[in-house]
Amino acid sequence: MRAPAARPGSTVLGVTLVSPKYAALAPEACRRFSAATGGEVLALWTNREPAYLLKLEIDRLVAPQPIVFFDVDLWFLRPFDFEPLATGGQFCAVPDLCVEHPEGFPRRDCAREGWDTTRYFNSGLFACDLRRPEIREIFAEARRALAERVASGRPAPSDYGDQFWFNAALQGHPERYHALPAELNFFAAAVAAGSYPHYPAGIIGLHAAGVRAERKLEALQQQAAVFGPRESL
């Protein structure tokens, strides 16, 4: 994938959630987003721990505009122009790199729910336009799916975070989902686990998914030194 260069003064807003457990990651993650995209960042600080489910409220917490949500343990290594994706009318995210692993929670949840694994995505990074009613409906549907599951007494999904509920909202609307390449949300744990076959060239979004919280900063620093360009952002 040839990455389009960032636009100076991009109109796309970066959004991330910061809880006490991950506060040390926030400054560098936010700095790197701005350096890579030319856009500003809104860091939503919360005392809630864990904070995952607040992602389902992003449409209520952020003014209607094009956004790129990124987990606070995701570092951008190279410039990228998100504007065409964030304003294109679809919910753009990377298919989860571990969805075919037989013992991983993505595979278990897809099998239990009868979902198409090719359209199961990782919610650590997504781009969308909150001005569009069909996009805001995705967030509303994700919240409904969560509320209905709790009320029904059905078993909880294997994924305890937000990812299950976003996928539940989009599985029935394939026209609203646009798959992005792995370079935009890559986590080395997928290769280590045998879920993904290789390290992509030119990694843009480096995600510390699968790394213990207390080791995430160290892992990102070490991996960025390996996978990043000679002149870092």
C-alpha positions as CSV (number, residue, x, y, z in Angstrom):
1,M,0.0,0.0,0.0
2,R,1.3,3.4,-0.9
3,A,0.4,5.8,1.8
4,P,-1.0,9.2,0.7
5,A,0.8,12.0,2.4
6,A,-0.9,13.9,5.2
7,R,-2.6,17.1,4.4
8,P,-1.4,20.1,6.4
9,G,-4.3,21.4,8.6
10,S,-6.4,18.3,8.0
11,T,-10.1,18.8,8.9
12,V,-10.3,15.2,10.2
13,L,-10.3,15.1,14.0
14,G,-8.4,12.4,15.9
15,V,-10.2,11.0,18.9
16,T,-8.9,8.8,21.6
17,L,-9.9,7.6,25.1
18,V,-7.5,7.9,28.0
19,S,-8.1,6.2,31.4
20,P,-5.7,6.3,34.4
21,K,-4.2,2.9,33.5
22,Y,-3.1,4.2,30.1
23,A,-2.4,7.8,30.8
24,A,1.3,7.5,30.2
25,L,0.6,6.5,26.6
26,A,-1.5,9.5,25.7
27,P,1.1,12.3,25.0
28,E,3.1,10.4,22.4
29,A,0.1,8.8,20.8
30,C,-1.6,12.1,20.3
31,R,1.6,13.8,19.1
32,R,2.1,11.1,16.5
33,F,-1.4,11.3,15.2
34,S,-1.1,15.1,14.6
35,A,2.4,14.6,13.0
36,A,1.2,11.8,10.7
37,T,-2.1,13.4,9.6
38,G,-2.0,17.1,10.1
39,G,-5.1,16.9,12.2
40,E,-5.9,17.9,15.8
41,V,-6.6,15.4,18.5
42,L,-9.4,15.3,21.1
43,A,-8.3,13.2,24.0
44,L,-11.4,12.1,26.1
45,W,-10.1,11.6,29.7
46,T,-12.2,9.4,32.0
47,N,-11.8,7.8,35.4
48,R,-13.7,4.8,34.2
49,E,-11.6,1.7,34.2
50,P,-11.8,-0.1,31.8
51,A,-13.0,2.6,29.4
52,Y,-13.7,0.4,26.4
53,L,-17.5,0.8,26.3
54,L,-17.2,4.6,26.2
55,K,-16.3,4.1,22.5
56,L,-19.9,3.3,21.9
57,E,-20.7,6.8,23.0
58,I,-18.4,8.6,20.7
59,D,-21.2,10.0,18.6
60,R,-22.6,11.6,21.8
61,L,-19.3,12.9,23.1
62,V,-17.9,14.4,19.8
63,A,-19.5,17.1,17.7
64,P,-20.7,15.8,14.3
65,Q,-17.6,15.8,12.0
66,P,-15.2,13.5,10.3
67,I,-13.1,11.6,12.8
68,V,-10.4,9.0,13.2
69,F,-10.7,7.1,16.4
70,F,-7.5,5.4,17.6
71,D,-6.7,3.5,20.7
72,V,-4.3,5.3,23.0
73,D,-1.9,2.4,22.6
74,L,-1.7,2.9,18.8
75,W,1.2,4.9,17.4
76,F,1.4,6.3,13.9
77,L,4.8,5.8,12.3
78,R,4.2,7.4,8.9
79,P,2.2,10.2,7.3
80,F,-1.3,9.3,6.0
81,D,-4.2,11.2,4.7
82,F,-7.4,10.0,6.3
83,E,-9.7,12.6,4.8
84,P,-11.0,10.5,1.9
85,L,-11.8,7.6,4.2
86,A,-13.3,9.7,7.0
87,T,-15.6,11.6,4.6
88,G,-16.4,8.7,2.3
89,G,-19.7,7.7,3.9
90,Q,-18.7,4.3,5.4
91,F,-17.3,3.0,8.6
92,C,-13.7,2.2,7.8
93,A,-11.7,-0.2,9.9
94,V,-9.1,-3.0,9.5
95,P,-10.2,-6.6,9.6
96,D,-9.1,-8.2,12.8
97,L,-5.7,-9.9,12.2
98,C,-6.6,-12.7,14.7
99,V,-10.1,-13.6,13.4
100,E,-9.0,-16.9,11.9
101,H,-7.1,-18.1,15.0
102,P,-9.1,-21.0,16.3
103,E,-8.6,-20.1,20.0
104,G,-8.9,-16.4,19.7
105,F,-12.0,-14.5,20.9
106,P,-12.8,-13.0,17.4
107,R,-13.2,-16.5,16.0
108,R,-15.2,-17.8,18.9
109,D,-17.6,-14.8,18.8
110,C,-18.0,-15.1,15.0
111,A,-18.8,-18.8,15.2
112,R,-21.3,-18.3,18.1
113,E,-23.1,-15.5,16.3
114,G,-22.9,-16.8,12.8
115,W,-20.9,-13.8,11.5
116,D,-18.9,-13.4,8.4
117,T,-15.3,-13.5,9.5
118,T,-14.2,-11.5,6.5
119,R,-16.2,-8.5,7.8
120,Y,-15.1,-8.8,11.4
121,F,-12.9,-5.8,12.2
122,N,-10.7,-4.5,15.0
123,S,-12.1,-1.4,16.6
124,G,-8.8,0.0,17.8
125,L,-8.8,2.2,14.7
126,F,-11.8,3.5,12.7
127,A,-12.6,6.4,10.4
128,C,-16.1,7.7,9.8
129,D,-18.2,10.9,9.4
130,L,-20.3,11.6,12.4
131,R,-22.3,14.1,10.3
132,R,-24.0,11.2,8.5
133,P,-27.2,9.7,10.0
134,E,-26.3,6.2,8.8
135,I,-23.0,6.4,10.6
136,R,-24.5,7.7,13.9
137,E,-27.0,4.8,13.6
138,I,-24.1,2.3,13.9
139,F,-23.2,3.7,17.3
140,A,-26.9,3.6,18.4
141,E,-27.3,0.0,17.1
142,A,-24.1,-1.0,19.0
143,R,-25.6,0.4,22.2
144,R,-28.9,-1.4,21.5
145,A,-27.1,-4.7,20.9
146,L,-25.4,-4.4,24.3
147,A,-28.5,-3.4,26.2
148,E,-30.5,-6.3,24.6
149,R,-27.9,-8.8,25.4
150,V,-27.8,-7.7,29.0
151,A,-31.6,-7.8,29.3
152,S,-31.9,-11.2,27.6
153,G,-29.6,-13.0,30.0
154,R,-27.8,-14.6,27.1
155,P,-24.1,-15.6,27.7
156,A,-21.7,-12.7,27.4
157,P,-19.5,-12.6,24.3
158,S,-15.9,-13.7,24.5
159,D,-14.8,-10.1,23.8
160,Y,-15.4,-8.1,26.9
161,G,-14.9,-4.7,25.3
162,D,-16.5,-2.6,22.6
163,Q,-15.4,-4.5,19.6
164,F,-18.1,-7.1,19.7
165,W,-20.9,-4.5,19.8
166,F,-19.6,-2.5,16.9
167,N,-19.3,-5.7,14.8
168,A,-22.8,-6.7,15.9
169,A,-24.1,-3.3,14.6
170,L,-22.4,-3.7,11.2
171,Q,-22.7,-7.4,10.3
172,G,-26.2,-6.8,9.0
173,H,-25.1,-3.7,7.0
174,P,-22.1,-4.7,4.8
175,E,-22.7,-1.6,2.6
176,R,-21.7,0.6,5.6
177,Y,-18.4,-1.1,6.2
178,H,-15.1,-0.5,4.3
179,A,-12.1,-2.7,5.0
180,L,-8.7,-1.1,5.4
181,P,-5.3,-2.7,4.9
182,A,-3.4,-4.2,7.8
183,E,-0.7,-1.5,7.7
184,L,-3.1,1.0,9.3
185,N,-3.7,-1.0,12.4
186,F,-1.1,-3.6,12.8
187,F,-0.2,-5.5,16.0
188,A,2.9,-7.7,16.2
189,A,1.1,-10.1,18.6
190,A,-0.9,-11.4,15.7
191,V,2.3,-12.7,14.0
192,A,3.7,-14.0,17.2
193,A,0.5,-16.0,17.7
194,G,0.5,-17.4,14.1
195,S,-2.7,-15.5,13.2
196,Y,-1.1,-13.3,10.5
197,P,1.6,-14.4,8.1
198,H,4.0,-11.5,8.0
199,Y,5.0,-8.1,9.1
200,P,3.7,-5.6,6.5
201,A,6.1,-3.2,4.8
202,G,5.5,0.4,5.7
203,I,3.5,0.0,8.8
204,I,1.5,3.2,9.5
205,G,-0.5,2.4,12.6
206,L,1.4,0.3,15.2
207,H,-0.9,-1.1,17.8
208,A,0.2,-2.6,21.1
209,A,-2.9,-4.9,21.2
210,G,-2.2,-8.2,23.0
211,V,0.5,-6.6,25.2
212,R,0.0,-6.2,29.0
213,A,-0.8,-2.7,30.1
214,E,2.4,-2.2,32.0
215,R,4.5,-3.2,29.0
216,K,2.7,-1.3,26.3
217,L,4.9,1.8,26.3
218,E,8.1,-0.2,26.2
219,A,6.7,-2.5,23.4
220,L,5.7,0.5,21.3
221,Q,9.1,2.2,21.8
222,Q,11.0,-1.0,20.8
223,Q,8.7,-1.9,17.8
224,A,8.7,1.7,16.5
225,A,12.5,1.7,16.4
226,V,12.3,-1.4,14.2
227,F,9.3,-0.8,12.0
228,G,9.4,3.0,11.7
229,P,11.2,5.0,9.1
230,R,14.8,6.2,9.7
231,E,13.6,9.6,10.5
232,S,10.8,9.2,13.0
233,L,7.7,11.4,13.2
